[in-house]
Amino acid sequence: MADIFTATAGITLEKVIFAVVGHPNKGKSSIVSTLSQDDSINISGYSGTTTKATCYQVKTARSGYELVDTPGFQRPTKVIAWLNQHAPTANLRAQAVSDFVADPQCQQQFPDEVELLTPLIKGAAILYVVDGSRPYGAEYEAEMEILRWTGRPSMALINPIESEQYVAEWERALTQYFKIVRVFNPMTADFTRQIELLQAFAHLNPNWASTLNTITEDLQQQRITQKTNSAMILSRLVEDLCFHRDSQKVLNQQQAKIIQPALEKKYKSWMLARENQAICELFANYQHFQIEIDLGQLDLPPDLFDLDKWYAWGLTKQQLVSAAALAGAAAGVTLDIALAGHSLMLGAIGGGLAGFGSAWFGADRLAQLKLHGLPFGGYEACFGPIKNRNFPYVVIGRFIYLSRQISERNHANRNQLSFAATDFQQNVTLLEKSTQKALHQACDKLIKQQTVDNLQTILLPLL
């Protein structure tokens, strides 16, 4: 392993390498997956899943670090006995560990220990992982003693896999061997906790301080960039959904009515596929590549057209009245909203078959077929776009909630995704008045199929 590399600014920085070690089945691979933001790492509840030391690189804009996932200790008591025989004094201990790794007999008898100790003698620091939901036992002392013999900087991580029942007794034991002990759940530790972990290690190894500071700055900037990218994905999505329409040439109004079901199906299919595409882009933005997303299996409304749940995902009736006023909409529109009653959220959207021009339809309609005369004869049957004033808010609200879940989801978490309506209305209320006004003006334009030049900037505060 090389011990230095040159950053993009031309500054030479030490290379940072962590070996994640410990007893089998204590969540080592989960910690590697979370810290490396890599959801391709195999995680299993069965002991001995990791049999070879595997290195994962975490690259940042100007730097990076490596994480080595290692097999668990199998026979630490026998290993420490071997080491004691070969190092009668403390000054010989680190060399004894190197001799152990290089010894052909040891490689045959203790393959797991040789695998996990190899990166340490090559310069890796130690992240020792234990399970805080299981009681401390003296058998772990052989493992910790072996690690102490390496002389490498080390930190202990208590992973509360099922509970925190035994965390306190683990802390009392671990502080005898490690200068820094942290409780770290790779399934739930947020981004701030992960950054704190890297910053704490800078105190253990001053030679790495400059590199680790650069890494944490890069990761924090990457987080900002990811939110900006999310706003871009959302701005494209809401424009596409608000502008979309499907059409087909027909001979007359009767034929338009006949093709309406097929045209409506095509329209809705495209809209759902477009939202699904945006969510996949969102996953990729946060480096989640292994999760298959199926909107029909989530606790979202079954599709964008489940109007019964639009109150939950968009704005309330009162908020829509305020939004119309803030956006500078016509007084008549505000009055229509105020008088719409409970049917507002279920109201259909502007347009309809020839002869129907009402701005609000009954509760059983979302989009309506429209018929336009073509200049060279014949007619064009159109379905969409949606003109319900709440529709852009519904799209934004759903995406914002999904974005929060995905951005906060650790890469070790392989549980099935589950989403429900959240407090989007409150999020809008908490915005600065000027930001609220910009949002409402943007949504007012979107339902009129007018382009909003700075839509990404307007949506960013919601993320």
N, C-alpha and C positions, 0 to 999 in steps of 0.2 A: 504494500500500500504506500502510495506517495504521501508525504506528510505536509506538503505545501502546495498551493496553487496560486495563480495570479488572477486577481479580480479584474473586472472590465475597466476599472479606473486606473489600472497599472500598479495597484498596491498588492504586494505579496502577503497573503493571509495563510494562516495555518489551516490545514484540512481537519475538519471536525468529524469524528467517527464515534458512534455509540454502539456498543454491543448490548443487546437486551438479553439478559440471562436470568436463570432461576430454575426452580423445580418444574417438572412437567405439569402442563395443564393449569397454569396460573394466569393465563391471559397475555403471554409475551407477544404472540403474533397479533393480538388485538391492539396492543400498544404500538407495535410497529406500523400496523395499518393506519391507525389514527394519526400518528406523528409524521408518517410519510405521505399522508393523503392518497393512499393507494388501496382501493377496494378490491384489487385482484388477489390480495394475499389470502391464502387459505387459512380459515379459522374453523376450528373444530373443538367440540367438547371432549373428544377422545384424547387420551394421553399418548404422547409420542408422535403427534402429527408432523412436527418439524424434526427431521432427522439429519439435515445438513445445514450448515451456516449459510444463510443467503443474505446478500447485501442489496439494499434498496437506496437509491440516490434521491435526495430531495434537492432539486435545483431551484435557486432563486435568481432574481435579476442580476445580482452582482456576486453571488457566492453560492453556498449550498452545504449540505452535510449528508452523511451516510448513516443508515441504521442497519445493523446486522441482526437478523432474526436467528437465534441459535437453538439447538436441541436442549432439552432439560437435563439437569444433573440426574444421573442414574445410580452411581456408586461413589458418592462424595467421601464417605468414611474411609474407603479403601484408598482413594486418591490422596487424601490428606496423610494417611499412613505412609504411602510411598514418598510423598514430599518430605515428611519428617525424617525419613531415613537418609535422604539426599541433601538435606540442608540443616545441619546442626545449629547454625546461628542465623540471626535475622538478616544479616547482610548477604546471605546466599539464597534467600528465598525466591526472589524474582528469577534468578538464574535457574533454580530448581524447577520452576514452572515451565520455563523455556525448554529445559532438558526433558521434562515429562512429555511435552507436546512433540518433541523431535524423536523420542524413543520409539522404535518400531514395535516393541512388545506392548508398550502402553497404548499405541495406536490400535493394536489388535484387541486388547483387553478392555480399554476404556474409550471406545470410539466417540461417544457423545461428549464426554468431558474434553477430549482432544479438540473436537469441533468447536465447542463453545469457548475454549481458552485460546485458540489460535488467533482470533482477531485482537484479543487483549495483549498478547505478547508483541503484536504488530503495531500497537499504539492506540487501540480503541479505548474509550472510556466505558465505564460500567453503569448500566441501568439494571439494578437487581429488582426483580418483580416477585411479590408474594401476594397471596390471596387473603384479604382482610376478613372474609366471611368464614375462614377456617382457623382453628386455634393454633397458636404458636407451639412449636415442638423443638426439642433439643437437637433433633436430627438435621435441622436447617443450619445449625452452627458450623457443621463441617463445610457446607457450601460457602457460607460467609467467610470462613477462615481461609479457604482456598482463594477466594476473590481478594482478600486482604493481602495475601502473599504476592499477588501480581504487582502491587504498588501503584496501580492505575487509579486516577480520580474516579470516584464512584458516588452514586446516588441510589437510594432505595425508594421504590414505588410500591405503595400498598394499593392493590387493585381490589375493591370491594365487589367481587363478582356477584354475590347473592345478597350480601348485607354488610353492615359495618360493625357487626357484633364483636369481633376480636381485633379491631383496629388499634385500640389503646394498648393492648398487650404486645402487639407487633411493634408499635412505636417505641415502647420501652426497650424491647430487645434490639431493634435495628439501630437505635442511636448509639449502641455500644460498638457498632462496626462501621457506620456510615455517618458522615458529617451532615448530610442533608437527607431528610426523610419526608416524602410527600404522599398524600392520599391522591390517587389519580385513577379515575374510572374512564377507560378509553371509549366507553359507550356514550358517556354523557359530558365529558370534560369539554367546555366550550373553548372557543378560539383563544380567549384571554388566558385560560389555564395552560394551554399549550405553549403560549409565548412565555409565560412565567417560568415554565419548566426550563426552557432554553436560557433564560436570563439568570436563573439560579445556578446553572452549571458554569456560567462565566466566573462565578466567585470561586468555584473549585479548581478551575484551571485557568489562571491568568493569561497563559499563552494563547488561549482560545477566545479571550474576551473580545478582541477586535472583530474576529470572524463572527462570533455569535451576535454581537451588536449589529453588524451588517445584515446578518440573516434575519433577525427579528424586524429590523426596519424594512427589509424587502418583503417579508411576509405580511406586515401591516399595510404596505403599499399595495400588495397583491390583493388584499381584502378590499381595499377601496376600488381598485380596478374591476374586481368581480362585481361589485355593486353597480358600478357604472355600466358594465356590460349587461347586467340584468335589466337595467332601465332601458337600454337599447333594444334588447330582446322584447321587452314589454311594449315599447312604443311601436315597434313593427307589428306586433301581434294585434294590438287594439286597433290600429289603423286598418290592417287587413280585414279583421272581422267586421268592423263598422262599415267598410266600403264594399264588401263583397256582395255580388249578385249573380244569379244564374239565369240564363235566358234561352229561349228556343223559338224558332220561327214556326208560326201556325197559320192556318187558313182563316180561322174565325174564332169568335169568343167561345163557342161550344167546344171546339177542339182544345182551346186553352184550359177549360175546366177539366177535360179528360186527362190532360198531361200533368195537371197540377200535382198529384201525389208523387209522381216520378221526379218532377222538378224540385219539389220540396225536399224529397229524400236526398237528391244530389246536393242541394244547397246545404242541408244540415250535415251531411257527411263531410263536405269540404271544410266547414267551420270547425267541426270536432277534430279533424285531422290536422288542421292548422294550429289549434291550441295544443294538441299533443306534440307537434313538432317543436313549438316554443318551449314546452316543458323539457323535452329531450335536450334542447340547447341549454336550458338552465342547468340540467344535470351535468352536462359537459363543462359548463362554465366553472362549476365547483368540483370538477374532476371526479364525478361519480359516473362510472362507465358500466358497472356491473348490474345496476338495478333496472329491471324491466318495468316500464310504466304503462299501466292500462287504466285510463280514466274511469272506465266502467266498473273497475274493482275498488276504486277509492271511495271514501265517504264524502265525496263531492255530490252535488246534484248529478244524476245520471248523465246529463249533458248540459250544454249551454241553454237548452230550451225548456228546462224544468222551472217554469215561471213561479211556481208555488214557493220556491226558495230564494227568489230574487231579493226579498227584503233582507235576508241574512247576508247575502254576498255583495249587494250593492249599497245604495243609500236608502234611508227611510223616506217615507212620504214627505215629512216635514223638511228633511235635509234637501230633498229635490226642489221644494219650493224655494228654500234659501239659495240653493245652487243656481236656480234660474234667475233669481234676483241679482246675485253676485255676478253672474255671467252677462247681465244686461239683456236678458231675453225679453221678448215682448210681453206686455202685461197680460195679454190674453192667454199666453202659454201658462203663466203662473196661475191664472184663474182656473184653467183647465185642470192643472195638477191638483189644486186645492179642492176642486169639486169631484175629482175622480173617485174618491172613497176607496174602499178596499179593492176595487177592481183595477186601480192604477197599476199595480205591479203585474197584473195579469193582462193589462190592456194590450191590444195589438198595436202594430206600428203603422205609420202612415202609408197611404196608398191603398190599392185594392183593385178589384175588377173595374172595368170601364163603368163609369157612372157612380162610383163610390169614392168619395174624397175626404171622408171624415178623418180627423187627426188621431182619434182614439177609437179602437174597435172594442168588441166585447171580450169577455174574460177567456174565451176559448181559442183565441187566435194569437199567434206570435208574429208571423209574417204572412203576408197576403199576396196572392197572385195579381200581377198587374198586366194590363194589355195595352200595347202601344201600336199605333198604325205605322207601317213602314212606308217610306217615301216612294218605293217602287212597287207598291201593292203588297198585300198580305199583312200579317200582324206578327208582333213579337211578344211572347208571354215571358214575363220576368218574375223572379222570386227574389226578394231582398231588395235593397239592404234593410237591416233592422233600424227602426227610427224611434224605438222606445227610449226615452230620456235616460233611463237607468241602465241601459245596456252597456255603455262603455265603463260605467262604474262596476258593474258585475264582472266584466272581463278583468279589470284592474284589480278588484278585490280578491278574486280567485288566484290570480297570479302572485299578488303580494304575499298571500298566505303560503302558497306553495314555495315561493322564494325563501321565506323565512325558515320553513321546515328543512329545505334542502341545504341552505347555507349553514344551518346549525347542526346538520346531520353528520356525525362522525363516520369516517370511512370504515371503521370496525363494526358499525351497526348494520346488521344484515336482517333486521326485523322488517316485516311487511309495512309499507307505507300506509298511513291512515290519516285522512284529513277531514276536518269539519269546519263549518263556518266560524269565523272569528270576528274580532272587533274592528272591522274595516271602518265602520262609521266613526268610531272613536278616534282612529288614526287620522282620519280626515279632519275631525274637529280640532285636533291638537296641532294641526299645521298653522303656520303663520297666516294671518288674514290675507296677505298679498299672495302667498303660495296657494291658499284655498281658492282665491279668485282666479288665479292662473289655471288651476286644475279645472274649475267649473267652466271657464271660457273654452278651454281645450275640449272638454267633453261636449259642450254645446256645438262646437264646430264639427266634432267627429260624427255626431248623429245627423248632421247636415251634409256629411261626406265632404267636408272641407279640410284641406291639409293643415296640420299644425306644425310650423317650422321647428319649434324648440320643444317638442313633446318629450323627448328624452330627459331634458333638463327639468321639466315640470314634474315628471314622475319620480325623479331620483330621490327627493325627500321622503317619499313613502317607503323607500327601501332602506 
